[in-house]
Every structure is written in structure tokens, then in C-alpha cells.
Amino acid sequence: MQLALGFPAFGLHDDRKYVLNVLSVILGGNMSSRLFINVRERKGLAYFVRCYPNYYQDTGNIMIQAGLDPARKDEAVQVILDELRKVKKRGVTAKELKDSVEFLNGKTVLNLEDSSHLAEFYAKQELLNNKILTPSQKLRKFKAVTRNDIKKVANEVFRDELLTVAGIGPINKINI
């Protein structure tokens, strides 16, 4: 079954999006992320799990998606929510912050090696932001994110009353 847990977040013009990007990498942006390690590798509850933000003109969201065994969906949801609570309570480590910023840096640089992606990078900014950041300026925004910023944004976004859950597959009920 496919499961999605979503929370409303920030729009395209909100600078907290840089913090949210870093947080999403720490949670589920790559194979060394918290959710990948704890949900997939340690507990074997998902064959894939990821976390990513979406930004629109006036709003945004952060989404956690997982492909799960329907018989173990409730356990998987609890492990995911526990990871969100840990980030809210304890924050993230200096190593997690450093690694996620390096990941975003590398991903950005690789994506901009192709001239069509570079043109898209600048065109989207011109069309949607009316303000253009160079790749270096964007990377400095990621590097400026602090552990305290991440904890603050996690507490703003990951609120139980804002959680929306959707599932596809043999589901009668999801216990949260």
C-alpha cells in the first residue's frame, strides 16, 4: 500500500523554505536519512520512504510518502511520527545538518551542469519570484540554516492537528 502523511508549510516566497529543505533531507531525502534508516533498514516496515517539500505561490506542504506492507501500516506510521517528535523535541545533530547541506549543495551543482537545467533554474526564479538568486547565493541560504532553525520550523510545521493522512491500498483504518 502507499501512504502519505502531509503537513501544511510555507509558500515559495518564505525564506523558511531553506530550513524546510534541509529538514526534509535529514528526515527522508536520501539513503542516510532518519526515515530511510529507521523505517526501512532497521524495522523493515517500508520498501521505500521519502520526505519532500512542495512550494506554491501562497502556500506549501511537506510530505512523507511510504510504500508499506498493509499488515504493518500502523507500526510504520508510529515510527514515522516518533521521528517527527524526536526532531521537534531534540532537534538534529551537527553532523546531520552538515551532511544534509552538503547533499543539497552537491545535488544543486549536479543539476546545474546541464545547460537546459541552468536555464530552467533562472527562468523559474524570474517567472515565480521576480527575484533571481545565483546558485552560490542559494547554497549560502542552505549553509545559513542552523540546528535551532530546524527545531523551530519542525515545531511550527509538525503539529498533530495539522496532519493529513492518505492511503491507497487495502485500508480500512489507520491508527494514529
Secondary structure, DSSP 8 states (H G I E B T S, - for coil): -EEEEEEEE--TT-THHHHHHHHHHHHHSSTTSHHIIIIIIIT--EEEEEEEEEE-SS-EEEEEEEEE-GGGHHHHHHHHHHHHHHHHHH---HHHHHHHHHHHHHHHHHHTTSHHHHHHHHHHHHHHHS----HHHHHHHHHT--HHHHHHHHHHH--GGG-EEEEESS-S----
